Amino acid sequence: MALQTWIRERFGLVALLDHLIPSHANSPTYVLGGVVVVLGLIQGITGILLQQFYHPTPDENAAYVSVQFIRSVPLWSFVRNLHYWGSQLIVTVVLLHMMRVYVSAAYKKPREILWISGLGLLVTAWLLAFTGTVLKWDQEGVEALGHNLELAEFAGPLGYWFSPEFAPDVPILVRLNSAHVTILPLVAALLVSLHVYLIRVLGISSPKNGRSRMSALVPFSTHVKKMILYGFLAVIFTSVLGIVVGAPFSSIGNPAIEVSKPEWYMLWIYSIEGWFGLQTVPYVLTPALILMLVAPLLDRSDETDPRKRKLMMALLIVGVIAFAGLTINAALQAPVSHLE
Amino acid sequence: MGVLFTIPRFNRRLLRSCFPVLLAALVLTTALSDGAFRANAHEEEEVSWLVSTYVSADLEFTPDPSAGQWESARMITVEGLDEVPVSVMSVHNETHVLFLLQREVNASSDRVGVLIAFEGAGVNGSDAVWAWVGGQSVTIPTDPNVESNAALTAGQFVVVFGRAFTSDVGVSLNVGIPYDDFFKVASWSDGSSLSTIDLENLKHMGLELLPKLDVYPKSPFVYSAVLLVAAFGFIWLESKRYGD
């Protein structure tokens, strides 16, 4: 107890942990963001461990061979599995968290920047997962890189960094590795910092005119405890998956063939690729992201009750059904070639 | 704080009206920039690759392309020596590999020849050949482990070759290794003998026996279900906070 007091005083945690929040913020659906933070820390630790053995060069398939080595040692294989399932869970929980925020209208004034930083974190998590896929340098990784290169070429100036022409003497795998282990984690850390700061300053959202307005206030420390508890449960869940189910790893990447399908969170795009071609992807992805970005502008009333925000709820349901429908459609199809 | 996060009314209208224009401009810019920054576009010689897909079952050595084992197979087409296209497919089950070749024939089946040659896998660096010529199977060097079968039905001549991955003679195969410039295909219908076929001038192709790639085929269904249930669940839970 004395140690706890010492830490609270020396690190100035009193102001952070003792401020009051509504009790509903401790319900499981309001702790999803905290679960992402805990999982993110585990990703950082497992990622650092994996980097000790990963060789990020395509020459003589060194990257592939180094992953093979990681898989051959039970401890590192487990760490890799944990890293993989952690990434899957992060993408899922970020999506769930954003849905909860959307339904509870927590993007409304004055929390627009919170929403935008959350969207930024979703994109960052997606990019981290995508670059992680390429790093394996197996068939799926090489095909993912093929899509990266073709979309970069199509995007012109916007995709220049992602093209080999940006640094012709440096293999793009090396640059994607640096993006995966430095640039994107840094972006994620900055966005999380902004996100947490804004939550502290603006407070956790409450339903306007709802029952929770009358709910009791509790210290923020209770929320932190819930975050750690649910985060710990999530880590146990990923650990069990890591022990029981291995992270995917296929044959040496052969850029001449296209035979695999992407991870589930990109399968919806795969459906669109299949119907209209790879080059239509930006035309769908960009408006979808812009639509999410401007949600606070589309829904500007003071109303937070989802039953009275029928249009926004309809948009959510349509969006989720479209996402699930396109995903399942792609899952049911045999892999086809999309690259030119 | 209010000043910081409140957009003036005029600007709100402006943003609203500009949004479709901005979106259209972004899409248009992206479309028009296609190719503009292609600094080092490179053209490579087109090499055909035959992908042998994994089938989790015993393979049937029957010359029937409609059999279930060929459903997931990928087909490539090669021009025969008599300019009749030959379609080629392959499947494997991690121990045995099967090749199916199909072409149109307007002659009697004993005048038709079909072969697969594996680059340098024969004696002293020559090609190992699996062939069906004059109504019978021929292998060079003699490989008793190669099984083959052929049928001529409704003008379609179908040959199937199969063997275990490894053998004391001829080619040995492994899953997940890209075999570049590895095999060649020839077909003819003029009754030529195998010895008259010029293997050197046939088109080289790559072969890869794919492992099972879609490791967790059910995961998209699980994640989709989670998101769908969550969407309705969140609406229900949040609505409860407001009472009736």
Chai-1 contact restraints between the chains, C-beta under 6 A:
chainA,res_idxA,chainB,res_idxB,connection_type,confidence,min_distance_angstrom,max_distance_angstrom,comment,restraint_id
A,L96,B,A230,contact,1.0,0.0,6.0,A-B,restraint_1
A,M99,B,A230,contact,1.0,0.0,6.0,A-B,restraint_2
A,M99,B,A231,contact,1.0,0.0,6.0,A-B,restraint_3
A,M99,B,F234,contact,1.0,0.0,6.0,A-B,restraint_4
A,R100,B,F234,contact,1.0,0.0,6.0,A-B,restraint_5
A,V103,B,F234,contact,1.0,0.0,6.0,A-B,restraint_6
A,V103,B,I235,contact,1.0,0.0,6.0,A-B,restraint_7
A,V103,B,E238,contact,1.0,0.0,6.0,A-B,restraint_8
A,S104,B,E238,contact,1.0,0.0,6.0,A-B,restraint_9
A,K109,B,F5,contact,1.0,0.0,6.0,A-B,restraint_10
A,P110,B,F5,contact,1.0,0.0,6.0,A-B,restraint_11
A,F154,B,D34,contact,1.0,0.0,6.0,A-B,restraint_12
A,G156,B,S33,contact,1.0,0.0,6.0,A-B,restraint_13
A,G156,B,A36,contact,1.0,0.0,6.0,A-B,restraint_14
A,G156,B,F37,contact,1.0,0.0,6.0,A-B,restraint_15
A,Y160,B,F37,contact,1.0,0.0,6.0,A-B,restraint_16
A,E165,B,A39,contact,1.0,0.0,6.0,A-B,restraint_17
A,E165,B,N40,contact,1.0,0.0,6.0,A-B,restraint_18
A,P207,B,R241,contact,1.0,0.0,6.0,A-B,restraint_19
A,G210,B,R241,contact,1.0,0.0,6.0,A-B,restraint_20
A,G210,B,Y242,contact,1.0,0.0,6.0,A-B,restraint_21
A,R211,B,R241,contact,1.0,0.0,6.0,A-B,restraint_22
A,R211,B,G243,contact,1.0,0.0,6.0,A-B,restraint_23
A,S212,B,R241,contact,1.0,0.0,6.0,A-B,restraint_24
A,P248,B,V215,contact,1.0,0.0,6.0,A-B,restraint_25
A,S250,B,P211,contact,1.0,0.0,6.0,A-B,restraint_26
A,S250,B,L213,contact,1.0,0.0,6.0,A-B,restraint_27
A,S251,B,G176,contact,1.0,0.0,6.0,A-B,restraint_28
A,S251,B,P211,contact,1.0,0.0,6.0,A-B,restraint_29
A,N254,B,P178,contact,1.0,0.0,6.0,A-B,restraint_30
A,N254,B,E208,contact,1.0,0.0,6.0,A-B,restraint_31
A,A256,B,W49,contact,1.0,0.0,6.0,A-B,restraint_32
A,I257,B,W49,contact,1.0,0.0,6.0,A-B,restraint_33
A,I257,B,V51,contact,1.0,0.0,6.0,A-B,restraint_34
A,V259,B,V51,contact,1.0,0.0,6.0,A-B,restraint_35
A,V259,B,L210,contact,1.0,0.0,6.0,A-B,restraint_36
A,S260,B,L213,contact,1.0,0.0,6.0,A-B,restraint_37
A,W264,B,S219,contact,1.0,0.0,6.0,A-B,restraint_38
A,W264,B,P220,contact,1.0,0.0,6.0,A-B,restraint_39
A,W264,B,Y223,contact,1.0,0.0,6.0,A-B,restraint_40
A,L267,B,P220,contact,1.0,0.0,6.0,A-B,restraint_41
A,P282,B,T30,contact,1.0,0.0,6.0,A-B,restraint_42
A,Y283,B,V27,contact,1.0,0.0,6.0,A-B,restraint_43
A,D305,B,Y242,contact,1.0,0.0,6.0,A-B,restraint_44
A,P306,B,I235,contact,1.0,0.0,6.0,A-B,restraint_45
A,P306,B,E238,contact,1.0,0.0,6.0,A-B,restraint_46
A,P306,B,S239,contact,1.0,0.0,6.0,A-B,restraint_47
A,R307,B,S239,contact,1.0,0.0,6.0,A-B,restraint_48
A,M313,B,I235,contact,1.0,0.0,6.0,A-B,restraint_49
A,L316,B,A231,contact,1.0,0.0,6.0,A-B,restraint_50
A,V320,B,L227,contact,1.0,0.0,6.0,A-B,restraint_51
A,V320,B,L228,contact,1.0,0.0,6.0,A-B,restraint_52
A,V320,B,A231,contact,1.0,0.0,6.0,A-B,restraint_53
A,A324,B,S224,contact,1.0,0.0,6.0,A-B,restraint_54
A,A324,B,L228,contact,1.0,0.0,6.0,A-B,restraint_55
A,T327,B,P220,contact,1.0,0.0,6.0,A-B,restraint_56
A,T327,B,S224,contact,1.0,0.0,6.0,A-B,restraint_57
A,I328,B,S224,contact,1.0,0.0,6.0,A-B,restraint_58
A,A331,B,P220,contact,1.0,0.0,6.0,A-B,restraint_59
A,A334,B,S72,contact,1.0,0.0,6.0,A-B,restraint_60
